[in-house]
Amino acid sequence: MLARPARARILPDVAPERMHTIDVTEPPEEFISGDQLTPYQTATKGMCWWCGAIANSKEHKFKRTDLARMGRESELLWGSDDELVRIRSNRKSKIVKFQRNLCTECNNRRSQPFDYAYDKYADYVWSNLDRLWRRSKLDMRQVFGENWQVDTLDLARYVAKHIACRMASDGYPVPPQFGQFLDGAATLPSVHMVLFKDPAMWELRRRFIDQGIEGDGLWMAPATGAASPSRGRLTMFSSSFTLGYIGFMYRWDEDASSVDPFYLYRKATLHRRDRLPDQ
Ligand SMILES: [Zn+2]
């Protein structure tokens, strides 16, 4: 649960003699959490959130290729909200997949370019984990080569698909903007999406290496949300997922007025996780 920050008075950037304040404070809304979110979990079960067909396919929370990179299946640990469990089969385990909320066509052919871009990105991250800590930017041309502009957008669409699947899996309707972005819209308004490096995970990695252990993992942070009783729906959904210590933090916020996502840049900022908002 993330409480919405108090709305500020905004001073327009004009000459002082013309300056006036615009009070954008809305009547206070009560934001809720936990079981109180249940009334907003109104997604239609069993339908593909992208095309509306019958949902008969489960998207992986983390890709099988990422899981396979980390070693033998029996050695994998899955960390999620507050559980750490051993995965027996990374192909079959329920815990590595979202609930059924896409159709086979959307989860395979339609989203193949996004999966492909993500694989390239993940290859780059896994093979550069020793170096990336010292970087303040991730150069998409190094990640993807000359086709970086197309691939960076496709990577963002992979992240958007992940967010939408997670929202749908938790029972929340997916805002139509997500499907429009996957269909080719240039941006995904109202969704903050940034890259980070997590100092705590980096420290953990170093400690593991000192002990001769390969300890890189895949992590999904707990999701937080806010709902507006007056609008009768969820208005914010936020979380992150991490490969090793490099991750994506995202927040869909119905009221976001402008966003500055990573995919608008060739050299995307690699934020320190501890300097980003908690949620
Ligand atoms: Zn579909």
Boltz pocket constraint, residues with backbone or C-beta under 6 A from the ligand:
constraints:
  - pocket:
      binder: B
      contacts: [[A, 48], [A, 49], [A, 50], [A, 51], [A, 52], [A, 53], [A, 102], [A, 103], [A, 104], [A, 105], [A, 106], [A, 107]]
      max_distance: 6.0
